[in-house]
Amino acid sequence: MKNIQLTCAHAIVKFLTKQKIYINGKKEPLFPGAFGIFGHGNVACLGQALEENKKELPTWRGHHEQNMALTGIAFSRAKRRKQIFIATSSVGPGSTNMLTAAAVAMSNRLPMLFLPGDTFANRMPDPVLQQVEHFNNPNITQNDAFKYVTRYFDRITRPEQIIQSLPQAIQTMIDPADCGPACISLSQDVQGEVFDYPEEFFKEQIHTIRRSRPDDFQIKQAADLIKKSKNPIIISGGGVFYSDATKELSEFAKKHNIPTAQTVMGYSTMKKDDPYFLGAIGGFGGKEPNNFMKKTDLAIAIGTKLADFTTGSWANFENPNFKLVSINVSRFDANKHMAQSIVGDAKVCLQDLTLALGNWKAEDDWHKKSRIAVNSWNDYLEKESGPTNQKLPSYAHVAGAIYRKSDPSDIAVTAAGGLVGEVLQVWRPRELNTHETEWGFSCMSYEISGALGIKMANPNKEVISFIGDGSYLLYNSDIYSSVITNNKIIVIVCDNGGHAVINRLQLYKGGKEFNCLLKSSKAPNLVPINFAEHAKSMGAEGEHVNSINELEEAFLRAKKSKKTYVISIHTDGYQWLEGSAYWESPTLTLPSSEENKKALKEHLDGKKKQRKGV
């Protein structure tokens, strides 16, 4: 067998450039690029290898390790997990800055390859710069923290270890059931060490995303259960996207006459004009869709991990005869709450399940009731998000203005705080794949970094980021990243003076306003922030507007611009759309006020309706 002598760093990069995947019949790189911030732990070896292979594996410079990784994660989500970005950093704070991004990828079941630098394997220069020393275990470094927020972790202490490690990391990241981030921690000295690698190791590999077939018995059991139901609904999650099953979802709903709700992560898996579109449910769901869901006797959950914001902390299924069928490629997710599970790919499962159901349909009266609920909620949304002259518009007013002036193909991006729910309700999808939210981890600052990644994945679409002032102040450097890379995004900054949605929760739980809004925090020198001018300082265009009418006009200017455009507007931090789903959050069980007593009562009333695991 012929060998090729390479440094470990060069071998890693060469191997990654040889990984391919077919997308829509075209062979594409599995790793289309890398984000990197270089430091002493990765610049001399891995950095040089990336520079020498920059045509095959383009490297984009980041401005903060967390946010560059978030951009890559958003790109992978927009590409429906068919392409994977790399993020590399130095050892020390560079690597720990990426931990939050790894948790985002982990919780959202998204692939990302982390390549942080590490300490010296030979330990000769120890303690090295930025090394965290454990007095009783010299094997531990700060990168061990990645073990808890990745699906695959390895530390490379010899150059030949990558022969086993890299293929395993890739298989983890492209496995639909096990999908998540991988971290390969690279000892600084080993990156530069030479090894005679087998030439076969660098042969081009074409990967495929496996479609696991469900067990026939599970299909039969689920079909039998569905046929006994009177008032079924479908809950469509993000897994429908990853399976490319939107067509099958719509066809299944139509054939069997089943209203279809969507999770936050599954929003825009069905268009609003689909006669079976029910809208969002749960903690961010509409009042009418949620009330409708409470009556269902069976839910068919497809590609969702059934988080609390979907299920109303498992209190939204009030029908005492309620049953759950869960279709998921992950056994772990499919078996939650003792569901009748169907473990397999969403597209394949829907095809098999519809065959098993034959001509069975849910009752027409149930479908008619769903349309009444949807129409009633749409009327409410039109009223609450329509044009207004009020001094401080609500989030819904802002989202409504942008929605009215946007094109159907424009993509809305949200991540954290109250904007997620308000935009979710108002942005009723006119086309598929037009709503991208990070709600698995609800990471503040994803709004801008994520919008950049989604724009990179969809260069011909307008990408609109909705962000609060709190998230903007946390991290905003990717406005500059978008400018210097010619990846135009539109950023709508809703300035309500702090963390309004947590202030809302604080009041709802019977507390006093404290440390959430800036006005209730320890801030003796409170000064206004000019977000538009700040954006201009990073090369973007920006303007502040004072009304919804001005916002609409500014947005049209932003649409025509070829540069990233930031529009800020002051908003009301107390006005919210109606909702009716219970959401369990900590409550004082020894109330210290009448407000606390009221909050405790509502908490306990919700707990009474909560499913106890079955």
N, C-alpha and C positions, 0 to 999 in steps of 0.2 A: 504494500500500500504506500502510495506517495504521500509525503508529508510536506507541510508548508510551515516555515519558521516565522512566527509572528509574536509580537508582544500580546499579553492578555487583552489589553485595551483595544488593539487593532483587530484581534480575533473577534471580540465582542461585536464591534461595529460591522466588520465584514459579514459575520453570521446574520446579523439583523437585516442587512441590506438584501440578503438572499431570500427572505421570507415574503411570499406573495399570496394573494387571494383574488378570486374572481368576484367582481361586483358588476351586476347587470351584464354579464358576459364578457367583461373586459378585465384583463389581468392587471391588478393594482398592487402596490407595495402594502404589505401588512402593517409596516411601520412607515407612515408617510413623512414623519419628521420628529425632531426632538426639540424640547425646550431646555435651555441650560443657563445657569448662572455659575460661572467658573470661580473657583477659589483654589487654595493650595492643594486641596484633597482630590481635585479632578482635572485641573487645567493642563498639567504637563503631559499626562498620558492619555486619558480618555479624551480630553479636549483636543489634543493633536490628532488623534485617530478620527474624531468627528470632522475636524478641519480638512483632513486629507480625503474624506469621503462625503464632502458637503453636497456634491451633485446627486449622489445616490440617496443620501440621508440628510436633508436640509436641517440645519440647526437654527432655531429662533432664540434670540436673547430675551430672557425674562427680566423683570424688574423687582419681583418678589417671588420667592420659591413657591409659596402657597398658591399664589394666583397664576403663575405660569402652568402649574400642574392642573389647576381648575380649568384653565383654557383647554388643555389637552383632554381632560375628562369630558368637557362639554362637546368637543369635537367628536369624540368616540360615541357619545350618546346620539348626536345628530347623524352620525354614520351608522347608527343602529348596531354598534359593537362589531362592525366589520373591519374597522381599522383602529390601530392603537398608537397613541403617542408615547414618547419617552420623556421623562423628566430627570435631569441630572443636576446634582448640586455638590458642593464641597462637603467635607465632614463638619460636624458641629451644628451651629444654628442654621446653616444652609439645609441640612438634612432634617432637623427637627421642624423647620418651617413647613416642610412638605407633609408632616404627619396629618394635619387637618385635611388636606386634599386627599390623602390616602383614605381617611375615614369617609369622606364624601363618596369616593369611588366604591368603597366597601359596602356602605349602606345602600347605595343605589345599584349595586350589582353591575358595575361598569369596569372595563379593563383600563389599566394604565401600568406602564412599566417604569418603576423608580430605580434609578442607578445612582445612589448617593456614595460619595467617598466615605472611607472608614479609616480607622487607625492602622498602624503597621502590623502586619501579621507576624513579623519577626520580633517585634517588641524592643528592638535595639535602641531606638531613640526615645522610648517612653519616659515620661509622659509627653506626648506630642501636643502641639497647638490644638486647642479646642477638644481635647480628650476629656471625657467624663470618667473619672477613675472610681471603680468599685473596689473598696479595700479588701473584700473577701472573695472576689471573683474577677480576675483580670480578663476573662473572656467576654464580659459584658461591655458593650459600648452603647451610646445613645441610639444607635440604629436598631438595637433590639426592640425598641418601642414599635417599630414597624410590624413586628410579629403579631401584634394585636389588632392591626388595621389593614392587613393584607391577607389574601388567600394563599399566597406562596411567598416564602422568605428563605433566602440563603445568604450566607456570608462567604465570599470567595477568598480563601487563604492560600490557594495554590492555583496557578494558571490553568491547569488541565481540568479543574472542577467545572468550568463553564460548559464542557462537552456534555455533561449530564444536566446541569442546572438550567441553561437557557431553553432547551426544548421542553423541559417540564414547566417552566414559567409560562411559555407560550401556550401549551396545552391547557393550562389552568385558565388563562385569560380568554381563550376562544371557546371554552366549554360552556354552553348555555346554562347548565345546571350549577356550575361551580364558578361562574364568571365573577371576576373581581380583580383588584390590583395585585401586582407582583412586585416584590422588592428584591433586588440582588445587590447586596452591600459589597462594595469593592475596596478591599484593603489597598491603601495607597501604594505600598511597595510592590504588591502583586500586579497592579495595573501595568507596570513597566517591565515585568519579568517575561522572558522569552520561553516559548514551548514549541515543540514540533507537532503541530496539529495535523490530524488526518485531512487530506484534501477533500474527502467525502463529506466532512463536516460542513463545508461551505458550498455544497451543491444547492442549487435553487430548489426551494420547497414551496409547493402550492397547497395552501391550507383550505379547508372547508369547514363551515359551521354545521355541526351535526344536527340532524332532526331526529330526536328520540321518539320512537313510537310508543303509544300507550298500551298497557295490557288489555287484552280483549275483555277480560272479566271486569276490570274497572269501568270500561266503557258501558258494559251491560248493566252493571249496578247503578251507575249514574243515570243511564237512560230510564231504567225502571223507576228511579226516584223522581226524575223530572216529570214523567208521565202521570204521576200521582198528584202533582202540584196543580193548584188553581190560579195562583197569583205569582208567577215567577218573574224575576228580573235577571239581567246580566250585569255584572260589574267588570268593566274593561280596564285593564291595567297596562303598564308600560311594556309588559311582556308581549302584548299584541304587536307593538312596534317592532320589537327585536325579532319576532317570528315572521315579520312581513305578512301578518294575518288580518289586516284591516278589511280586505275584500271578503274573506271568509267570515269575519265578525258580522258585517252588514248582511251578508247572505243568510247566515244562521239566524239572526234576529228576525229577518223578514219571513223566512220559511216557517219558523216556529212561533211567530207572533209575540216576541218577547221584548218588552221595553229594556233599553240598554243605558245604564249609567256609566260614568267614567270616573276614575280616580284622578287625583292631581297629576300623577305621572303618566296616566293613560289618556289625558285630555287631548282631543283632536284625533283620536283613533276612529272617530265617527263624526261626520259633518252635521251641523245643526239642522239642515234641511232634510236629513234622513228621518223618515216617519217613525223610527224607533229610538231616536235620540232623546234621552231623558235629561242629560246634563250631569253636572257634578253633584256628588252626594257626600255626606259626612260633615266633618268639622268646617269645611269650606264650601259645603253644598248649599243649594238654595232651599228656602223654607218649603216650598211646594214639592220639589223632588224628594226631600228628606221625609216629609210627611207621607208621601206615596210609598217610599221604601219601607217605612215602618209596618205597612200592611202586608208585605210580601211573605209568602210561606216558603219560598225557596230562592236562593241566590246562586247563580252560576258565576263564580269568580274566575276570571281568565287573566293569567299573567300578572297577578298582584300579590304582594306580600301581606295585604290586608292589615295595614297599619291603622293606628287609632283614629287618624283623621279621615279614614275611609269608613270605618265601622262605627264611628261615634263611640270610641272606646268600648266597642262590642255591646253598646246599649241601644243601638238604632234598630235592631231587629226585634220588634215588640210582639210580633205574632207568636203565640205560644207553640204553634206547630211548625215554626221555622226550621228549615233544613239547609245545609250548605253543600254545594258541589264546588270543588276547587280544582281547576286545571292549571297546572304549573310544571315547568320543566324541572324545577327544583323539588325534590321529595320533601325537604324541610318546609317550604312554603305551602306545598299542596296539602300537608297533613295538619295544618293549624286548626285548632278548635274542633278536632275530631270530624273534619269534613269527609264527605265521600270524595276521596282524592282520585284524580286522573293525572298521573305523572307522565309528562311528555310535552313535546313541542306544541304550541298553541294552534298553529295552522293544521297540523296533522290531527290533533285531538278534535278540533271542530269538524273536520271532514269525517272522521270516524263516528263522532257522536251524532251528527245529523243523519248519517246512514242508519244508526241504531234507533233513532227516534222515528224514522220514516215520515209519515204524513201527520204526525202528532203536532197540534198547535195549542197554544194557550188560548183562553177564552177571549172573544172579541171585546167583551165588556171591560175586561182588565186593560186591554190596549187603549180603548177609548178613554178610560179614566187617566191613563198616563198622558194622553194628549191634552186633556183638560188641565192637568197639573203643569205641563210644560208651557202651554199657552198663557196660563195665569201668571206663571213666573216670568215669562218673557215680557208681558205687559208691565209687570212691576219693575223689571230691569230697565225697560225703555224709559219709564218715568223717572227712576232714580239716577240714571246715567245720562239723561238727556241734557240739552243745553240749559245753562243756568246763569243767573246774574249774581248769585250770592257771593259775598266778599271772599270767603274761604271755601272753595269747592272741595268736595269729598274725593277720596280715591276713585270712587265709582264715576264721578263726573269726569275726572281726568282720563280714566280708561275709556269711557264712552266717547270722549272727544277724539282720542287717537284712533279708536275703532272705527268711527264714522268716516274719518279721512284716510284710513289705511286701505291698501289693496288686499284682496282675499288671500294672496300668497304671502303677505308679510308675516313674520314670525315674532310673537311676543315672548319675552324672556323675563322670568321672575325667580326669586329664590327664598327670601326670608321675610318675615314680618307680615303685616296685614295686607300689603299689596298683593300677595299671592292669591288670597281668596277673592279680593275685589276684582282683580284682573281676570281671574279664572271665570267668574260669573259673567262678566261683561263681554269677554272675548269669545263669544260663541263661534266655534270654528266654521268658516265658510269653505275652507279646504283642509285636507288632512295634513298632519305634520306641521302645524302652524302655531303650536304652543309648546314651549320648552321650559319646564320648571325643575329646579333642583329642590326636591322636598324630602328626599330620603334622609338627609342630614340637616337640611334647612340652614345652609351656610351663608352668613352675611358676607357680602362682597363678591359672591359668585355672579351676581347680576351683570357686572361689567366684564369680568374675565370670561364668564360663560358665554356672554353675547359675542365676544371676540372669537371664541372657539366655534360657535355655531355659524358665525359669518364665514370663517375659514372653510367650514364644511359646506356652506351654501353661498358661494360668492355672488350668485346672481339674484339673491333675495334680499329684501330689506329686513334687517334684524333690529328690533326695538326693545331696549332694556328699560324696564320699570324698576326704579330704585328709590328707597327712602333716603333721607339725609343721613340717618344713622349708618346705614350700610355704605353709603358713599364715603363718609369720613373714615371708615375702617380701612379700606383699600380702594384706590382709584387709579393706580399707575397704569393700568391697562388701557385707559383712554389714550395715553401716550403711545402704548404698544400698538393700538389700532391705527394711530396716525402714521407712525413711521413704517408700518407694514402695508399701508394702503388697504386696510380692512375696515371700511366705513361701517360704523354702527350709529344708531340714534339712541341717546340716553335721556329718559324722562325722569328728572329728579323731583320727587314729591317731598317738599320741605314742611314738616309739621313740628319741627322743633324738638326732635329726639326720637325715642323709641315708643311710638304711639300705641302700637298693638300690645306691648307689654304693660304700658300704663293702663290700657283698657282692661287687661286681665287682672292687674293689681286692684283696680276699682271693683271689678266684678267679684273678686274674692273678699271684698269687704275692707280692703286696705285704703290708706290715704295715698294721694299722689306723692311719690317719693323716688327720686333718683332715676326716673325713666325719661321723662321730658326734661329738657335742659332747664326750664324754668323752675323745676322742683328739685334740682340737683345743687350741689355746692359749687356755685359758679358766680362769684361776686362781680366778675367783669364780663358779662355775657355780651358778645358782639355778633352781629349778623354775618352770615357767610355768603359771599357772592360766588355761587357755584359756576355760573356762566363765565365769569372772568378767570376763575381757576382753570376751567377747561381750556380757555383760550391760551393760557400760559403753557399748556402742553401741546399746542398746535392745532387743537380742535376749534370748531366754530361753536359759539355759545350765545345764548340770550336768556334773560329772565322775563317771564310774562306775568301779568297781573289778573288775567281772567281766562275763562274757558274759550271765549272768542279769540283772544290773542294766542292761546295755546294752539288752536286749530290752524291759524294762519302761520304760526312759527313752525308747526309740524310740516306743513306743505313746503315751506322753505327748506326744512331739513331733508325732506324727500328729494328735492331737486339738487341739493348739495352733493358734491363728490367727497366731502370730508366728514369725519366723525362730527356729530352735532349734539350738543348738550343743551337741553331746555329745562330750566328750573321754574317751579311754581310753588307758592305757599298753599298749603292744604289744611283742611280741618282734621285735627287729630281725634275728634270725638264722634264723627258721623260715619256709620257703618251700615252695610246692607244687612237685611234680616237673615237669620239662620235659625235652625231649630235642632241641631244635633248636639247631644251631650258630648263633652270632652273632659275626661278625667285629668285633673291637675291637682297639685297639693293644696289642701284646705286645712285651716286650723280646726282641730277637733275640740279645742277649748277656746271658744269664741271670746274675744275681748271687747266686742262692740255689737250693736244691733245689726250692723252691716255684715259682720262676721257670721252672726247667727243665720241670717238670710242665705249667705253663701253656703254655709254648712248644710242647711236644709236642701238646697238645690243639688248639692253634691250627693247627699244621701238618697234623694229621690232618683237621681240618675243611676246610682249604684244598684238600686233595687231592680232596674231593668237590664243590668249588665249580665251577659252570658257568663256562666262559670266554667268556661272551657269546653262546653258541649253545646 
